[in-house]
Amino acid sequence: NNLYLLSLHSRIIIETETESIFLVRGENLLNCCQGQTLSLLPLGLPAHGVSSEGLKWELNNATLNTHFKSISNICLKEMVSIKINQGELICCLNRM
């Protein structure tokens, strides 16, 4: 239910002791630390045209779905760019 609420209210952030979980759609700039772990998971339908900059394993016009997710990627910069042409993703950003 909490993940569903994220899709309705994109400004909600779920905070735990170990991570921040939030929705990303469209173009996003994320503040992070070098070495921080970031995962991108599709919410419901596939997300198409996903591209990233500032991650160890870059995405270039990828489709994230039940068969392909971006899990445990590593932030290489203090600012990471994520662009999604269609759909939405849940971002799990681990705390350092």
N, CA, C and O atoms as CSV, one atom per row, in Angstrom:
chain,resi,resn,atom,element,x,y,z
A,1,ASN,N,N,0.805,-1.194,0.000
A,1,ASN,CA,C,0.000,0.000,0.000
A,1,ASN,C,C,0.852,1.263,0.000
A,1,ASN,O,O,0.508,2.249,-0.653
A,2,ASN,N,N,1.956,1.233,0.729
A,2,ASN,CA,C,2.821,2.415,0.774
A,2,ASN,C,C,3.400,2.740,-0.597
A,2,ASN,O,O,3.505,3.912,-0.960
A,3,LEU,N,N,3.778,1.716,-1.365
A,3,LEU,CA,C,4.301,1.963,-2.701
A,3,LEU,C,C,3.226,2.533,-3.609
A,3,LEU,O,O,3.512,3.385,-4.450
A,4,TYR,N,N,2.000,2.075,-3.449
A,4,TYR,CA,C,0.891,2.625,-4.231
A,4,TYR,C,C,0.695,4.097,-3.897
A,4,TYR,O,O,0.429,4.899,-4.792
A,5,LEU,N,N,0.821,4.465,-2.633
A,5,LEU,CA,C,0.701,5.873,-2.237
A,5,LEU,C,C,1.774,6.731,-2.899
A,5,LEU,O,O,1.524,7.889,-3.231
A,6,LEU,N,N,2.975,6.167,-3.095
A,6,LEU,CA,C,4.033,6.914,-3.777
A,6,LEU,C,C,3.602,7.299,-5.188
A,6,LEU,O,O,3.903,8.398,-5.655
A,7,SER,N,N,2.891,6.390,-5.869
A,7,SER,CA,C,2.480,6.683,-7.239
A,7,SER,C,C,1.402,7.770,-7.282
A,7,SER,O,O,1.278,8.477,-8.282
A,8,LEU,N,N,0.631,7.906,-6.218
A,8,LEU,CA,C,-0.411,8.928,-6.170
A,8,LEU,C,C,0.129,10.298,-5.751
A,8,LEU,O,O,-0.365,11.335,-6.195
A,9,HIS,N,N,1.141,10.283,-4.897
A,9,HIS,CA,C,1.689,11.519,-4.321
A,9,HIS,C,C,3.210,11.483,-4.479
A,9,HIS,O,O,3.920,11.014,-3.589
A,10,SER,N,N,3.696,11.973,-5.597
A,10,SER,CA,C,5.112,11.817,-5.939
A,10,SER,C,C,6.057,12.555,-4.997
A,10,SER,O,O,7.272,12.391,-5.113
A,11,ARG,N,N,5.554,13.346,-4.086
A,11,ARG,CA,C,6.437,14.067,-3.148
A,11,ARG,C,C,6.663,13.304,-1.850
A,11,ARG,O,O,7.398,13.770,-0.979
A,12,ILE,N,N,6.044,12.145,-1.710
A,12,ILE,CA,C,6.225,11.338,-0.505
A,12,ILE,C,C,7.557,10.602,-0.588
A,12,ILE,O,O,7.929,10.080,-1.639
A,13,ILE,N,N,8.263,10.569,0.530
A,13,ILE,CA,C,9.504,9.797,0.642
A,13,ILE,C,C,9.353,8.873,1.845
A,13,ILE,O,O,9.021,9.313,2.946
A,14,ILE,N,N,9.597,7.601,1.620
A,14,ILE,CA,C,9.587,6.636,2.717
A,14,ILE,C,C,11.012,6.547,3.247
A,14,ILE,O,O,11.934,6.206,2.506
A,15,GLU,N,N,11.190,6.852,4.517
A,15,GLU,CA,C,12.512,6.845,5.148
A,15,GLU,C,C,12.604,5.688,6.134
A,15,GLU,O,O,11.721,5.499,6.971
A,16,THR,N,N,13.683,4.917,6.024
A,16,THR,CA,C,13.983,3.903,7.028
A,16,THR,C,C,15.382,4.191,7.562
A,16,THR,O,O,16.016,5.164,7.153
A,17,GLU,N,N,15.854,3.365,8.457
A,17,GLU,CA,C,17.196,3.551,8.996
A,17,GLU,C,C,18.266,3.333,7.929
A,17,GLU,O,O,19.375,3.855,8.044
A,18,THR,N,N,17.935,2.560,6.888
A,18,THR,CA,C,18.954,2.188,5.911
A,18,THR,C,C,18.746,2.757,4.515
A,18,THR,O,O,19.667,2.718,3.700
A,19,GLU,N,N,17.542,3.293,4.210
A,19,GLU,CA,C,17.321,3.773,2.854
A,19,GLU,C,C,16.189,4.786,2.768
A,19,GLU,O,O,15.367,4.924,3.675
A,20,SER,N,N,16.182,5.487,1.640
A,20,SER,CA,C,15.086,6.371,1.264
A,20,SER,C,C,14.440,5.779,0.021
A,20,SER,O,O,15.138,5.372,-0.908
A,21,ILE,N,N,13.111,5.728,-0.005
A,21,ILE,CA,C,12.378,5.150,-1.125
A,21,ILE,C,C,11.417,6.207,-1.644
A,21,ILE,O,O,10.636,6.781,-0.885
A,22,PHE,N,N,11.483,6.458,-2.956
A,22,PHE,CA,C,10.646,7.503,-3.536
A,22,PHE,C,C,10.383,7.198,-5.003
A,22,PHE,O,O,11.049,6.353,-5.602
A,23,LEU,N,N,9.412,7.891,-5.573
A,23,LEU,CA,C,9.012,7.700,-6.959
A,23,LEU,C,C,9.810,8.632,-7.866
A,23,LEU,O,O,10.055,9.787,-7.521
A,24,VAL,N,N,10.211,8.122,-9.025
A,24,VAL,CA,C,10.826,8.975,-10.050
A,24,VAL,C,C,10.075,8.777,-11.360
A,24,VAL,O,O,9.748,7.657,-11.752
A,25,ARG,N,N,9.812,9.899,-12.023
A,25,ARG,CA,C,9.215,9.890,-13.362
A,25,ARG,C,C,9.725,11.130,-14.071
A,25,ARG,O,O,10.071,12.121,-13.428
A,26,GLY,N,N,9.771,11.077,-15.388
A,26,GLY,CA,C,10.283,12.215,-16.149
A,26,GLY,C,C,11.781,12.384,-15.965
A,26,GLY,O,O,12.527,11.405,-15.988
A,27,GLU,N,N,12.225,13.635,-15.781
A,27,GLU,CA,C,13.658,13.927,-15.591
A,27,GLU,C,C,13.921,14.244,-14.132
A,27,GLU,O,O,13.187,15.008,-13.505
A,28,ASN,N,N,14.992,13.639,-13.591
A,28,ASN,CA,C,15.291,13.754,-12.166
A,28,ASN,C,C,16.777,13.977,-11.935
A,28,ASN,O,O,17.613,13.379,-12.612
A,29,LEU,N,N,17.103,14.834,-10.985
A,29,LEU,CA,C,18.457,14.984,-10.476
A,29,LEU,C,C,18.430,14.576,-9.013
A,29,LEU,O,O,17.682,15.145,-8.217
A,30,LEU,N,N,19.246,13.590,-8.659
A,30,LEU,CA,C,19.266,13.072,-7.296
A,30,LEU,C,C,20.571,13.427,-6.616
A,30,LEU,O,O,21.647,13.190,-7.165
A,31,ASN,N,N,20.482,13.995,-5.425
A,31,ASN,CA,C,21.666,14.240,-4.608
A,31,ASN,C,C,22.044,12.939,-3.928
A,31,ASN,O,O,21.198,12.285,-3.317
A,32,CYS,N,N,23.303,12.560,-4.028
A,32,CYS,CA,C,23.764,11.331,-3.405
A,32,CYS,C,C,25.241,11.473,-3.073
A,32,CYS,O,O,25.836,12.521,-3.321
A,33,CYS,N,N,25.824,10.445,-2.524
A,33,CYS,CA,C,27.248,10.424,-2.201
A,33,CYS,C,C,27.931,9.390,-3.086
A,33,CYS,O,O,27.331,8.379,-3.451
A,34,GLN,N,N,29.182,9.647,-3.426
A,34,GLN,CA,C,29.928,8.662,-4.198
A,34,GLN,C,C,29.984,7.367,-3.404
A,34,GLN,O,O,30.276,7.371,-2.208
A,35,GLY,N,N,29.702,6.258,-4.081
A,35,GLY,CA,C,29.722,4.949,-3.442
A,35,GLY,C,C,28.376,4.510,-2.891
A,35,GLY,O,O,28.224,3.363,-2.470
A,36,GLN,N,N,27.403,5.404,-2.888
A,36,GLN,CA,C,26.066,5.074,-2.402
A,36,GLN,C,C,25.389,4.116,-3.381
A,36,GLN,O,O,25.592,4.221,-4.590
A,37,THR,N,N,24.589,3.188,-2.865
A,37,THR,CA,C,23.894,2.205,-3.685
A,37,THR,C,C,22.501,2.702,-4.026
A,37,THR,O,O,21.793,3.238,-3.172
A,38,LEU,N,N,22.111,2.518,-5.290
A,38,LEU,CA,C,20.823,2.979,-5.788
A,38,LEU,C,C,20.194,1.868,-6.623
A,38,LEU,O,O,20.861,1.263,-7.463
A,39,SER,N,N,18.911,1.600,-6.392
A,39,SER,CA,C,18.177,0.615,-7.186
A,39,SER,C,C,16.962,1.278,-7.805
A,39,SER,O,O,16.324,2.125,-7.180
A,40,LEU,N,N,16.639,0.893,-9.039
A,40,LEU,CA,C,15.473,1.410,-9.754
A,40,LEU,C,C,14.575,0.235,-10.125
A,40,LEU,O,O,15.005,-0.699,-10.802
A,41,LEU,N,N,13.325,0.291,-9.672
A,41,LEU,CA,C,12.384,-0.801,-9.883
A,41,LEU,C,C,11.117,-0.253,-10.526
A,41,LEU,O,O,10.586,0.759,-10.070
A,42,PRO,N,N,10.627,-0.899,-11.572
A,42,PRO,CA,C,9.385,-0.418,-12.199
A,42,PRO,C,C,8.211,-0.584,-11.242
A,42,PRO,O,O,8.130,-1.562,-10.499
A,43,LEU,N,N,7.313,0.380,-11.273
A,43,LEU,CA,C,6.112,0.324,-10.447
A,43,LEU,C,C,4.935,-0.018,-11.357
A,43,LEU,O,O,4.431,0.840,-12.082
A,44,GLY,N,N,4.504,-1.269,-11.313
A,44,GLY,CA,C,3.395,-1.693,-12.169
A,44,GLY,C,C,3.873,-1.963,-13.587
A,44,GLY,O,O,4.546,-2.962,-13.841
A,45,LEU,N,N,3.526,-1.078,-14.505
A,45,LEU,CA,C,3.864,-1.250,-15.919
A,45,LEU,C,C,5.352,-1.002,-16.169
A,45,LEU,O,O,6.010,-0.355,-15.354
A,46,PRO,N,N,5.892,-1.506,-17.285
A,46,PRO,CA,C,7.290,-1.244,-17.617
A,46,PRO,C,C,7.564,0.254,-17.771
A,46,PRO,O,O,6.679,1.025,-18.139
A,47,ALA,N,N,8.791,0.643,-17.487
A,47,ALA,CA,C,9.253,2.017,-17.712
A,47,ALA,C,C,10.154,1.983,-18.943
A,47,ALA,O,O,11.115,1.215,-18.992
A,48,HIS,N,N,9.842,2.820,-19.938
A,48,HIS,CA,C,10.553,2.820,-21.209
A,48,HIS,C,C,11.437,4.061,-21.339
A,48,HIS,O,O,11.137,5.118,-20.783
A,49,GLY,N,N,12.522,3.909,-22.079
A,49,GLY,CA,C,13.401,5.038,-22.348
A,49,GLY,C,C,14.118,5.531,-21.113
A,49,GLY,O,O,14.253,6.738,-20.913
A,50,VAL,N,N,14.583,4.610,-20.279
A,50,VAL,CA,C,15.267,4.982,-19.034
A,50,VAL,C,C,16.754,5.180,-19.320
A,50,VAL,O,O,17.426,4.285,-19.832
A,51,SER,N,N,17.252,6.362,-18.980
A,51,SER,CA,C,18.668,6.681,-19.155
A,51,SER,C,C,19.197,7.275,-17.854
A,51,SER,O,O,18.455,7.903,-17.099
A,52,SER,N,N,20.491,7.067,-17.600
A,52,SER,CA,C,21.095,7.597,-16.375
A,52,SER,C,C,22.487,8.137,-16.658
A,52,SER,O,O,23.144,7.744,-17.622
A,53,GLU,N,N,22.919,9.050,-15.794
A,53,GLU,CA,C,24.282,9.559,-15.811
A,53,GLU,C,C,24.761,9.641,-14.374
A,53,GLU,O,O,24.017,10.060,-13.489
A,54,GLY,N,N,26.004,9.241,-14.142
A,54,GLY,CA,C,26.585,9.308,-12.808
A,54,GLY,C,C,26.546,8.000,-12.048
A,54,GLY,O,O,26.877,7.960,-10.863
A,55,LEU,N,N,26.142,6.918,-12.720
A,55,LEU,CA,C,26.102,5.595,-12.092
A,55,LEU,C,C,27.174,4.685,-12.696
A,55,LEU,O,O,27.592,4.883,-13.836
A,56,LYS,N,N,27.606,3.707,-11.940
A,56,LYS,CA,C,28.628,2.772,-12.421
A,56,LYS,C,C,28.145,2.025,-13.657
A,56,LYS,O,O,28.888,1.883,-14.628
A,57,TRP,N,N,26.902,1.548,-13.628
A,57,TRP,CA,C,26.321,0.840,-14.768
A,57,TRP,C,C,25.232,1.734,-15.351
A,57,TRP,O,O,24.092,1.724,-14.886
A,58,GLU,N,N,25.593,2.507,-16.372
A,58,GLU,CA,C,24.674,3.478,-16.976
A,58,GLU,C,C,23.562,2.774,-17.737
A,58,GLU,O,O,23.750,1.691,-18.291
A,59,LEU,N,N,22.417,3.406,-17.749
A,59,LEU,CA,C,21.293,2.952,-18.558
A,59,LEU,C,C,21.168,3.892,-19.744
A,59,LEU,O,O,21.295,5.107,-19.593
A,60,ASN,N,N,20.921,3.337,-20.919
A,60,ASN,CA,C,20.795,4.146,-22.126
A,60,ASN,C,C,19.561,3.705,-22.899
A,60,ASN,O,O,19.600,2.728,-23.648
A,61,ASN,N,N,18.472,4.430,-22.711
A,61,ASN,CA,C,17.206,4.139,-23.390
A,61,ASN,C,C,16.717,2.720,-23.079
A,61,ASN,O,O,16.198,2.028,-23.955
A,62,ALA,N,N,16.887,2.299,-21.831
A,62,ALA,CA,C,16.526,0.936,-21.407
A,62,ALA,C,C,15.042,0.843,-21.076
A,62,ALA,O,O,14.377,1.847,-20.824
A,63,THR,N,N,14.548,-0.380,-21.084
A,63,THR,CA,C,13.208,-0.671,-20.594
A,63,THR,C,C,13.359,-1.493,-19.320
A,63,THR,O,O,13.953,-2.571,-19.336
A,64,LEU,N,N,12.821,-0.982,-18.223
A,64,LEU,CA,C,12.843,-1.704,-16.954
A,64,LEU,C,C,11.473,-2.329,-16.749
A,64,LEU,O,O,10.448,-1.652,-16.839
A,65,ASN,N,N,11.467,-3.641,-16.469
A,65,ASN,CA,C,10.223,-4.386,-16.299
A,65,ASN,C,C,10.455,-5.525,-15.324
A,65,ASN,O,O,11.440,-5.510,-14.585
A,66,THR,N,N,9.580,-6.502,-15.305
A,66,THR,CA,C,9.729,-7.613,-14.362
A,66,THR,C,C,10.963,-8.463,-14.666
A,66,THR,O,O,11.442,-9.187,-13.793
A,67,HIS,N,N,11.485,-8.384,-15.896
A,67,HIS,CA,C,12.652,-9.181,-16.272
A,67,HIS,C,C,13.960,-8.406,-16.173
A,67,HIS,O,O,15.022,-9.014,-16.039
A,68,PHE,N,N,13.908,-7.085,-16.236
A,68,PHE,CA,C,15.119,-6.268,-16.184
A,68,PHE,C,C,14.909,-5.098,-15.245
A,68,PHE,O,O,14.051,-4.245,-15.470
A,69,LYS,N,N,15.711,-5.071,-14.183
A,69,LYS,CA,C,15.680,-3.992,-13.196
A,69,LYS,C,C,17.103,-3.494,-13.000
A,69,LYS,O,O,18.059,-4.182,-13.357
A,70,SER,N,N,17.244,-2.328,-12.447
A,70,SER,CA,C,18.564,-1.793,-12.123
A,70,SER,C,C,18.734,-1.884,-10.613
A,70,SER,O,O,18.272,-1.012,-9.876
A,71,ILE,N,N,19.393,-2.935,-10.159
A,71,ILE,CA,C,19.508,-3.200,-8.725
A,71,ILE,C,C,20.962,-3.057,-8.286
A,71,ILE,O,O,21.880,-3.527,-8.958
A,72,SER,N,N,21.150,-2.398,-7.145
A,72,SER,CA,C,22.464,-2.228,-6.511
A,72,SER,C,C,23.471,-1.552,-7.427
A,72,SER,O,O,24.628,-1.967,-7.503
A,73,ASN,N,N,23.030,-0.511,-8.121
A,73,ASN,CA,C,23.948,0.290,-8.916
A,73,ASN,C,C,24.710,1.220,-7.966
A,73,ASN,O,O,24.246,1.473,-6.854
A,74,ILE,N,N,25.849,1.721,-8.380
A,74,ILE,CA,C,26.714,2.525,-7.522
A,74,ILE,C,C,26.792,3.960,-8.049
A,74,ILE,O,O,27.068,4.183,-9.228
A,75,CYS,N,N,26.549,4.915,-7.173
A,75,CYS,CA,C,26.676,6.334,-7.532
A,75,CYS,C,C,28.152,6.698,-7.632
A,75,CYS,O,O,28.916,6.446,-6.700
A,76,LEU,N,N,28.559,7.289,-8.752
A,76,LEU,CA,C,29.936,7.713,-8.957
A,76,LEU,C,C,30.115,9.208,-8.730
A,76,LEU,O,O,31.242,9.688,-8.614
A,77,LYS,N,N,29.020,9.941,-8.667
A,77,LYS,CA,C,29.060,11.392,-8.506
A,77,LYS,C,C,28.117,11.803,-7.384
A,77,LYS,O,O,27.351,10.986,-6.872
A,78,GLU,N,N,28.179,13.068,-7.012
A,78,GLU,CA,C,27.286,13.585,-5.976
A,78,GLU,C,C,25.927,13.991,-6.542
A,78,GLU,O,O,25.007,14.307,-5.786
A,79,MET,N,N,25.800,13.984,-7.859
A,79,MET,CA,C,24.534,14.286,-8.525
A,79,MET,C,C,24.331,13.238,-9.616
A,79,MET,O,O,25.172,13.090,-10.503
A,80,VAL,N,N,23.226,12.518,-9.551
A,80,VAL,CA,C,22.897,11.479,-10.523
A,80,VAL,C,C,21.659,11.929,-11.295
A,80,VAL,O,O,20.697,12.430,-10.712
A,81,SER,N,N,21.696,11.745,-12.610
A,81,SER,CA,C,20.576,12.091,-13.477
A,81,SER,C,C,19.871,10.821,-13.913
A,81,SER,O,O,20.506,9.863,-14.355
A,82,ILE,N,N,18.538,10.822,-13.784
A,82,ILE,CA,C,17.723,9.708,-14.257
A,82,ILE,C,C,16.608,10.289,-15.108
A,82,ILE,O,O,15.875,11.174,-14.666
A,83,LYS,N,N,16.482,9.786,-16.336
A,83,LYS,CA,C,15.446,10.258,-17.255
A,83,LYS,C,C,14.583,9.071,-17.661
A,83,LYS,O,O,15.095,8.010,-18.019
A,84,ILE,N,N,13.266,9.262,-17.602
A,84,ILE,CA,C,12.315,8.223,-17.968
A,84,ILE,C,C,11.362,8.810,-18.997
A,84,ILE,O,O,10.663,9.784,-18.715
A,85,ASN,N,N,11.330,8.226,-20.185
A,85,ASN,CA,C,10.422,8.724,-21.224
A,85,ASN,C,C,8.978,8.344,-20.964
A,85,ASN,O,O,8.070,9.135,-21.218
A,86,GLN,N,N,8.756,7.122,-20.453
A,86,GLN,CA,C,7.391,6.656,-20.213
A,86,GLN,C,C,7.386,5.729,-19.011
A,86,GLN,O,O,8.212,4.821,-18.921
A,87,GLY,N,N,6.465,5.951,-18.090
A,87,GLY,CA,C,6.326,5.101,-16.912
A,87,GLY,C,C,6.906,5.753,-15.679
A,87,GLY,O,O,7.236,6.939,-15.675
A,88,GLU,N,N,7.024,4.958,-14.634
A,88,GLU,CA,C,7.547,5.453,-13.365
A,88,GLU,C,C,8.319,4.355,-12.673
A,88,GLU,O,O,8.071,3.168,-12.884
A,89,LEU,N,N,9.266,4.771,-11.837
A,89,LEU,CA,C,10.136,3.838,-11.131
A,89,LEU,C,C,10.150,4.162,-9.656
A,89,LEU,O,O,9.981,5.312,-9.253
A,90,ILE,N,N,10.352,3.145,-8.868
A,90,ILE,CA,C,10.637,3.331,-7.452
A,90,ILE,C,C,12.156,3.382,-7.331
A,90,ILE,O,O,12.853,2.519,-7.866
A,91,CYS,N,N,12.664,4.379,-6.638
A,91,CYS,CA,C,14.096,4.494,-6.401
A,91,CYS,C,C,14.361,4.174,-4.935
A,91,CYS,O,O,13.754,4.764,-4.042
A,92,CYS,N,N,15.260,3.250,-4.701
A,92,CYS,CA,C,15.706,2.897,-3.342
A,92,CYS,C,C,17.151,3.362,-3.220
A,92,CYS,O,O,18.047,2.791,-3.841
A,93,LEU,N,N,17.372,4.393,-2.424
A,93,LEU,CA,C,18.706,4.977,-2.243
A,93,LEU,C,C,19.187,4.618,-0.852
A,93,LEU,O,O,18.671,5.127,0.142
A,94,ASN,N,N,20.186,3.731,-0.781
A,94,ASN,CA,C,20.717,3.286,0.513
A,94,ASN,C,C,21.512,4.398,1.157
A,94,ASN,O,O,22.177,5.183,0.481
A,95,ARG,N,N,21.433,4.454,2.482
A,95,ARG,CA,C,22.220,5.423,3.233
A,95,ARG,C,C,23.628,4.878,3.411
A,95,ARG,O,O,23.839,3.668,3.483
A,96,MET,N,N,24.559,5.769,3.479
A,96,MET,CA,C,25.968,5.365,3.632
A,96,MET,C,C,26.269,5.054,5.090
A,96,MET,O,O,27.399,4.696,5.424
